[in-house]
Amino acid sequence: MSDVRALLREAEQRLATAGVASARADAEVLLAHALGVERSRLAVLVALREDVEPGTFWGLLAEREQRVPLQHLTGRAGFRALELHVGPGVFVPRPETETVAQLAVDEAQRLVAAGRFPTVVDLCTGSGAIALAVATEVPRAAVHAVELDPMAHAWARRNVDAIAPRVDLREGDAGTAFADLDGRVDVVVSNPPYVPPGAVPLDPEVALHDPEVALYGLGDDGLLVPRRVVAAAARLLVPGGYVVVEHAEVQERSARALFAGPAWTGVESHRDLTGRPRSTSARRA
Ligand SMILES: C[S@@+](CC[C@H](N)C(=O)[O-])C[C@H]1O[C@@H](n2cnc3c(N)ncnc32)[C@H](O)[C@@H]1O
Protein backbone atom coordinates (compact mmCIF):
# COMPACT_ATOMS: atom_id res chain seq x y z
CA MET A 1 0.00 0.00 0.00
CA SER A 2 1.26 3.48 -0.80
CA ASP A 3 0.44 7.05 0.10
CA VAL A 4 -1.22 8.87 -2.83
CA ARG A 5 0.65 12.12 -2.23
CA ALA A 6 4.02 10.30 -2.25
CA LEU A 7 3.11 8.29 -5.36
CA LEU A 8 2.21 11.45 -7.26
CA ARG A 9 5.31 13.30 -6.10
CA GLU A 10 7.66 10.51 -7.24
CA ALA A 11 5.81 10.03 -10.55
CA GLU A 12 5.89 13.76 -11.30
CA GLN A 13 9.64 13.90 -10.69
CA ARG A 14 10.32 10.86 -12.87
CA LEU A 15 8.19 12.18 -15.76
CA ALA A 16 9.77 15.64 -15.55
CA THR A 17 13.21 14.02 -15.71
CA ALA A 18 12.06 12.08 -18.81
CA GLY A 19 11.17 15.42 -20.48
CA VAL A 20 7.40 15.17 -20.18
CA ALA A 21 6.14 18.78 -20.14
CA SER A 22 2.87 18.04 -18.33
CA ALA A 23 4.46 15.78 -15.69
CA ARG A 24 2.04 16.41 -12.81
CA ALA A 25 -1.09 16.16 -14.96
CA ASP A 26 0.14 12.95 -16.60
CA ALA A 27 1.02 11.42 -13.22
CA GLU A 28 -2.50 12.14 -11.98
CA VAL A 29 -4.17 10.75 -15.12
CA LEU A 30 -2.13 7.53 -14.93
CA LEU A 31 -2.72 7.01 -11.20
CA ALA A 32 -6.45 7.65 -11.58
CA HIS A 33 -6.51 5.20 -14.51
CA ALA A 34 -4.62 2.52 -12.52
CA LEU A 35 -6.92 2.97 -9.51
CA GLY A 36 -10.06 3.05 -11.66
CA VAL A 37 -11.23 6.37 -10.20
CA GLU A 38 -11.97 9.84 -11.59
CA ARG A 39 -8.93 12.12 -11.56
CA SER A 40 -10.79 14.57 -9.31
CA ARG A 41 -11.03 11.79 -6.66
CA LEU A 42 -7.23 11.89 -6.15
CA ALA A 43 -7.46 15.23 -4.31
CA VAL A 44 -9.83 13.59 -1.83
CA LEU A 45 -7.49 10.63 -1.36
CA VAL A 46 -4.58 13.05 -0.76
CA ALA A 47 -6.60 15.08 1.75
CA LEU A 48 -7.65 11.92 3.62
CA ARG A 49 -4.02 10.63 3.55
CA GLU A 50 -5.37 7.36 2.12
CA ASP A 51 -3.06 4.48 1.25
CA VAL A 52 -3.85 2.70 -2.04
CA GLU A 53 -2.74 -0.43 -3.90
CA PRO A 54 -1.02 1.08 -7.00
CA GLY A 55 -1.78 -1.91 -9.27
CA THR A 56 -0.59 -1.23 -12.83
CA PHE A 57 0.61 2.30 -11.99
CA TRP A 58 4.38 1.67 -11.97
CA GLY A 59 4.24 -0.19 -15.29
CA LEU A 60 2.24 2.61 -16.91
CA LEU A 61 4.63 5.18 -15.47
CA ALA A 62 7.65 3.33 -16.91
CA GLU A 63 6.03 3.36 -20.36
CA ARG A 64 5.21 7.06 -20.09
CA GLU A 65 8.86 7.70 -19.15
CA GLN A 66 9.69 6.05 -22.50
CA ARG A 67 7.40 8.72 -24.01
CA VAL A 68 4.60 6.36 -25.02
CA PRO A 69 1.65 8.78 -25.49
CA LEU A 70 -0.52 9.20 -22.42
CA GLN A 71 -3.61 8.49 -24.52
CA HIS A 72 -2.19 5.13 -25.68
CA LEU A 73 -1.72 4.13 -22.04
CA THR A 74 -5.25 5.03 -20.98
CA GLY A 75 -6.76 4.02 -24.36
CA ARG A 76 -8.76 7.24 -24.39
CA ALA A 77 -8.47 10.73 -25.86
CA GLY A 78 -10.75 13.64 -25.03
CA PHE A 79 -12.05 15.64 -28.00
CA ARG A 80 -14.58 18.38 -27.32
CA ALA A 81 -17.34 16.62 -25.32
CA LEU A 82 -16.26 13.14 -26.46
CA GLU A 83 -14.05 10.37 -25.09
CA LEU A 84 -12.60 8.49 -28.08
CA HIS A 85 -10.92 5.09 -28.17
CA VAL A 86 -7.33 5.48 -29.41
CA GLY A 87 -4.15 3.44 -29.48
CA PRO A 88 -1.31 2.31 -31.74
CA GLY A 89 -2.20 2.84 -35.41
CA VAL A 90 -4.30 5.98 -35.10
CA PHE A 91 -3.50 9.68 -34.78
CA VAL A 92 -4.31 11.06 -31.31
CA PRO A 93 -6.72 14.00 -31.82
CA ARG A 94 -5.26 17.36 -30.79
CA PRO A 95 -6.77 20.40 -29.01
CA GLU A 96 -6.14 22.70 -32.01
CA THR A 97 -8.41 20.49 -34.13
CA GLU A 98 -11.27 21.23 -31.71
CA THR A 99 -11.25 24.77 -33.16
CA VAL A 100 -11.49 23.36 -36.70
CA ALA A 101 -14.40 21.15 -35.65
CA GLN A 102 -16.04 24.23 -34.11
CA LEU A 103 -16.03 25.99 -37.49
CA ALA A 104 -17.77 23.01 -39.10
CA VAL A 105 -20.27 22.78 -36.21
CA ASP A 106 -21.00 26.52 -36.48
CA GLU A 107 -21.71 26.28 -40.22
CA ALA A 108 -23.89 23.18 -39.80
CA GLN A 109 -25.83 24.84 -36.94
CA ARG A 110 -26.31 27.96 -39.07
CA LEU A 111 -27.92 25.79 -41.76
CA VAL A 112 -30.10 23.98 -39.20
CA ALA A 113 -31.29 27.38 -37.92
CA ALA A 114 -32.29 28.16 -41.52
CA GLY A 115 -34.46 25.03 -41.58
CA ARG A 116 -32.01 22.76 -43.43
CA PHE A 117 -30.71 19.24 -42.74
CA PRO A 118 -27.04 19.79 -43.63
CA THR A 119 -24.77 17.17 -45.16
CA VAL A 120 -21.26 17.21 -43.66
CA VAL A 121 -18.18 15.29 -44.87
CA ASP A 122 -15.01 14.72 -42.79
CA LEU A 123 -12.08 13.82 -45.07
CA CYS A 124 -9.12 12.00 -43.39
CA THR A 125 -11.13 11.19 -40.26
CA GLY A 126 -8.51 9.21 -38.26
CA SER A 127 -10.24 8.18 -35.01
CA GLY A 128 -13.45 9.79 -36.29
CA ALA A 129 -12.96 12.78 -33.99
CA ILE A 130 -14.33 15.63 -36.14
CA ALA A 131 -17.13 13.58 -37.72
CA LEU A 132 -18.33 12.39 -34.31
CA ALA A 133 -18.14 15.89 -32.80
CA VAL A 134 -20.36 17.21 -35.62
CA ALA A 135 -22.75 14.24 -35.43
CA THR A 136 -23.26 14.60 -31.67
CA GLU A 137 -23.39 18.41 -31.59
CA VAL A 138 -25.60 18.83 -34.67
CA PRO A 139 -28.04 15.89 -34.53
CA ARG A 140 -29.87 17.07 -37.67
CA ALA A 141 -26.68 16.82 -39.78
CA ALA A 142 -26.06 13.79 -42.02
CA VAL A 143 -22.38 13.05 -41.39
CA HIS A 144 -20.02 11.09 -43.67
CA ALA A 145 -16.35 10.31 -43.01
CA VAL A 146 -13.51 8.61 -44.87
CA GLU A 147 -10.13 7.22 -43.79
CA LEU A 148 -7.40 5.68 -45.98
CA ASP A 149 -5.39 3.69 -43.45
CA PRO A 150 -7.02 0.35 -42.48
CA MET A 151 -5.72 0.47 -38.89
CA ALA A 152 -7.00 4.01 -38.33
CA HIS A 153 -10.27 3.07 -40.04
CA ALA A 154 -10.70 0.22 -37.53
CA TRP A 155 -10.35 2.71 -34.62
CA ALA A 156 -12.86 5.03 -36.32
CA ARG A 157 -15.25 2.08 -36.77
CA ARG A 158 -15.04 1.34 -33.05
CA ASN A 159 -15.72 4.98 -32.13
CA VAL A 160 -18.55 5.40 -34.62
CA ASP A 161 -20.22 2.19 -33.37
CA ALA A 162 -19.88 3.35 -29.75
CA ILE A 163 -20.86 7.00 -30.15
CA ALA A 164 -22.93 7.66 -33.29
CA PRO A 165 -23.57 4.60 -35.50
CA ARG A 166 -25.53 6.75 -37.97
CA VAL A 167 -22.25 8.30 -39.24
CA ASP A 168 -21.50 6.92 -42.72
CA LEU A 169 -17.87 5.78 -42.30
CA ARG A 170 -15.96 4.52 -45.33
CA GLU A 171 -12.43 3.26 -46.01
CA GLY A 172 -10.76 4.95 -48.98
CA ASP A 173 -8.86 7.90 -50.43
CA ALA A 174 -10.15 11.38 -49.64
CA GLY A 175 -9.37 12.46 -53.21
CA THR A 176 -11.88 10.06 -54.77
CA ALA A 177 -14.30 9.44 -51.89
CA PHE A 178 -18.06 10.01 -51.93
CA ALA A 179 -18.59 10.28 -55.70
CA ASP A 180 -22.25 9.58 -54.83
CA LEU A 181 -22.37 12.92 -52.95
CA ASP A 182 -20.85 15.11 -55.69
CA GLY A 183 -22.42 18.60 -55.64
CA ARG A 184 -24.67 17.74 -52.65
CA VAL A 185 -22.50 18.47 -49.60
CA ASP A 186 -22.93 21.59 -47.43
CA VAL A 187 -19.79 21.37 -45.28
CA VAL A 188 -16.41 19.69 -45.88
CA VAL A 189 -14.02 19.59 -42.92
CA SER A 190 -10.57 18.04 -42.81
CA ASN A 191 -7.49 17.70 -40.65
CA PRO A 192 -5.33 15.96 -43.28
CA PRO A 193 -1.64 15.07 -42.99
CA TYR A 194 0.40 18.21 -43.79
CA VAL A 195 3.92 17.87 -42.32
CA PRO A 196 6.56 18.45 -45.07
CA PRO A 197 8.88 15.47 -45.81
CA GLY A 198 12.02 16.76 -44.00
CA ALA A 199 10.30 18.18 -40.92
CA VAL A 200 10.65 15.37 -38.39
CA PRO A 201 8.45 16.11 -35.34
CA LEU A 202 10.50 16.78 -32.17
CA ASP A 203 8.33 15.05 -29.58
CA PRO A 204 8.96 11.28 -29.36
CA GLU A 205 5.23 10.77 -28.76
CA VAL A 206 4.59 12.13 -32.25
CA ALA A 207 7.70 10.95 -34.12
CA LEU A 208 7.53 7.36 -32.80
CA HIS A 209 3.84 6.76 -32.19
CA ASP A 210 1.66 8.76 -34.61
CA PRO A 211 1.41 6.84 -37.93
CA GLU A 212 3.54 8.37 -40.73
CA VAL A 213 0.52 8.38 -43.04
CA ALA A 214 -1.20 10.65 -40.50
CA LEU A 215 1.67 13.14 -40.35
CA TYR A 216 3.32 13.56 -43.74
CA GLY A 217 1.27 15.38 -46.35
CA LEU A 218 3.55 14.35 -49.25
CA GLY A 219 4.94 16.59 -52.01
CA ASP A 220 7.81 19.06 -51.47
CA ASP A 221 5.69 21.26 -49.21
CA GLY A 222 3.66 18.59 -47.39
CA LEU A 223 0.51 19.86 -49.06
CA LEU A 224 -0.13 17.17 -51.67
CA VAL A 225 -2.86 15.48 -49.59
CA PRO A 226 -4.40 18.85 -48.56
CA ARG A 227 -4.47 19.78 -52.30
CA ARG A 228 -6.41 16.56 -52.98
CA VAL A 229 -8.73 17.41 -50.11
CA VAL A 230 -9.43 20.86 -51.57
CA ALA A 231 -10.04 19.34 -55.04
CA ALA A 232 -12.46 16.84 -53.48
CA ALA A 233 -14.23 19.68 -51.65
CA ALA A 234 -14.66 21.56 -54.96
CA ARG A 235 -16.31 18.44 -56.40
CA LEU A 236 -18.49 17.66 -53.35
CA LEU A 237 -19.81 21.06 -52.26
CA VAL A 238 -23.03 22.75 -53.30
CA PRO A 239 -22.62 26.34 -54.56
CA GLY A 240 -22.03 28.46 -51.43
CA GLY A 241 -20.92 25.33 -49.51
CA TYR A 242 -18.25 25.71 -46.81
CA VAL A 243 -14.87 23.99 -46.46
CA VAL A 244 -12.34 24.25 -43.63
CA VAL A 245 -8.92 22.57 -43.64
CA GLU A 246 -6.32 22.43 -40.85
CA HIS A 247 -2.64 23.14 -41.61
CA ALA A 248 0.61 24.10 -39.88
CA GLU A 249 1.19 27.63 -38.62
CA VAL A 250 3.90 28.21 -41.25
CA GLN A 251 1.56 27.10 -44.07
CA GLU A 252 -0.95 29.99 -43.74
CA ARG A 253 -0.01 31.59 -47.07
CA SER A 254 0.35 28.33 -49.00
CA ALA A 255 -2.95 27.07 -47.56
CA ARG A 256 -4.73 30.21 -48.77
CA ALA A 257 -3.14 29.61 -52.19
CA LEU A 258 -4.88 26.19 -52.33
CA PHE A 259 -8.12 28.16 -52.71
CA ALA A 260 -6.91 30.45 -55.53
CA GLY A 261 -9.05 30.50 -58.67
CA PRO A 262 -12.68 30.91 -59.66
CA ALA A 263 -13.96 27.85 -57.74
CA TRP A 264 -13.60 29.64 -54.38
CA THR A 265 -14.70 32.83 -52.61
CA GLY A 266 -14.43 34.20 -49.07
CA VAL A 267 -11.07 32.64 -48.19
CA GLU A 268 -10.35 33.14 -44.45
CA SER A 269 -7.54 32.13 -42.09
CA HIS A 270 -8.49 31.06 -38.57
CA ARG A 271 -6.46 31.05 -35.36
CA ASP A 272 -6.40 28.32 -32.74
CA LEU A 273 -6.80 28.98 -29.00
CA THR A 274 -3.13 29.98 -28.75
CA GLY A 275 -3.55 32.59 -31.51
CA ARG A 276 -1.70 30.73 -34.26
CA PRO A 277 -3.16 30.55 -37.80
CA ARG A 278 -3.99 26.83 -38.02
CA SER A 279 -6.86 26.50 -40.50
CA THR A 280 -8.25 28.07 -43.67
CA SER A 281 -11.84 28.13 -44.89
CA ALA A 282 -13.54 29.11 -48.13
CA ARG A 283 -16.90 28.92 -49.89
CA ARG A 284 -17.66 27.17 -53.17
CA ALA A 285 -18.35 29.86 -55.75
C1 LIG B 1 -3.50 14.37 -39.04
S1 LIG B 1 -4.43 12.87 -39.03
C2 LIG B 1 -5.98 13.54 -38.50
C3 LIG B 1 -7.00 12.55 -38.07
C4 LIG B 1 -8.31 13.19 -37.54
N1 LIG B 1 -8.94 13.98 -38.58
C5 LIG B 1 -8.04 14.07 -36.34
O1 LIG B 1 -8.09 15.30 -36.44
O2 LIG B 1 -7.73 13.53 -35.27
C6 LIG B 1 -4.68 12.59 -40.77
C7 LIG B 1 -5.46 11.33 -41.13
O3 LIG B 1 -5.59 11.27 -42.55
C8 LIG B 1 -5.43 9.93 -43.00
N2 LIG B 1 -5.06 9.99 -44.42
C9 LIG B 1 -3.85 10.22 -44.97
N3 LIG B 1 -3.94 10.26 -46.31
C10 LIG B 1 -5.25 10.08 -46.62
C11 LIG B 1 -5.99 10.03 -47.84
N4 LIG B 1 -5.38 10.19 -49.01
N5 LIG B 1 -7.31 9.79 -47.79
C12 LIG B 1 -7.95 9.62 -46.59
N6 LIG B 1 -7.30 9.65 -45.39
C13 LIG B 1 -5.97 9.89 -45.42
C14 LIG B 1 -4.36 9.39 -42.07
O4 LIG B 1 -4.36 7.98 -42.04
C15 LIG B 1 -4.79 10.03 -40.73
O5 LIG B 1 -5.70 9.21 -40.06
The ligand as an SDF file (V2000), in Angstrom:
LIG
                    3D

 27 29  0  0  0  0  0  0  0  0999 V2000
   -3.5020   14.3730  -39.0390 C   0  0  0  0  0  0  0  0  0  0  0  0
   -4.4320   12.8720  -39.0340 S   0  0  0  0  0  0  0  0  0  0  0  0
   -5.9850   13.5450  -38.4960 C   0  0  0  0  0  0  0  0  0  0  0  0
   -6.9980   12.5520  -38.0670 C   0  0  0  0  0  0  0  0  0  0  0  0
   -8.3080   13.1940  -37.5400 C   0  0  0  0  0  0  0  0  0  0  0  0
   -8.9430   13.9790  -38.5770 N   0  0  0  0  0  0  0  0  0  0  0  0
   -8.0360   14.0730  -36.3380 C   0  0  0  0  0  0  0  0  0  0  0  0
   -8.0880   15.3010  -36.4440 O   0  0  0  0  0  0  0  0  0  0  0  0
   -7.7270   13.5300  -35.2670 O   0  0  0  0  0  0  0  0  0  0  0  0
   -4.6820   12.5920  -40.7730 C   0  0  0  0  0  0  0  0  0  0  0  0
   -5.4570   11.3260  -41.1250 C   0  0  0  0  0  0  0  0  0  0  0  0
   -5.5950   11.2670  -42.5540 O   0  0  0  0  0  0  0  0  0  0  0  0
   -5.4280    9.9250  -42.9960 C   0  0  0  0  0  0  0  0  0  0  0  0
   -5.0610    9.9870  -44.4230 N   0  0  0  0  0  0  0  0  0  0  0  0
   -3.8520   10.2210  -44.9740 C   0  0  0  0  0  0  0  0  0  0  0  0
   -3.9390   10.2640  -46.3120 N   0  0  0  0  0  0  0  0  0  0  0  0
   -5.2530   10.0790  -46.6230 C   0  0  0  0  0  0  0  0  0  0  0  0
   -5.9910   10.0280  -47.8410 C   0  0  0  0  0  0  0  0  0  0  0  0
   -5.3830   10.1940  -49.0130 N   0  0  0  0  0  0  0  0  0  0  0  0
   -7.3150    9.7940  -47.7910 N   0  0  0  0  0  0  0  0  0  0  0  0
   -7.9490    9.6150  -46.5910 C   0  0  0  0  0  0  0  0  0  0  0  0
   -7.3030    9.6480  -45.3940 N   0  0  0  0  0  0  0  0  0  0  0  0
   -5.9700    9.8860  -45.4200 C   0  0  0  0  0  0  0  0  0  0  0  0
   -4.3650    9.3870  -42.0680 C   0  0  0  0  0  0  0  0  0  0  0  0
   -4.3560    7.9830  -42.0370 O   0  0  0  0  0  0  0  0  0  0  0  0
   -4.7890   10.0260  -40.7350 C   0  0  0  0  0  0  0  0  0  0  0  0
   -5.7040    9.2100  -40.0560 O   0  0  0  0  0  0  0  0  0  0  0  0
  1  2  1  0
  2  3  1  0
  2 10  1  0
  3  4  1  0
  4  5  1  0
  5  6  1  0
  5  7  1  0
  7  8  2  0
  7  9  1  0
 10 11  1  0
 11 12  1  0
 11 26  1  0
 12 13  1  0
 13 14  1  0
 13 24  1  0
 14 15  1  0
 14 23  1  0
 15 16  2  0
 16 17  1  0
 17 18  1  0
 17 23  2  0
 18 19  1  0
 18 20  2  0
 20 21  1  0
 21 22  2  0
 22 23  1  0
 24 25  1  0
 24 26  1  0
 26 27  1  0
M  CHG  2   2   1   9  -1
M  END
$$$$
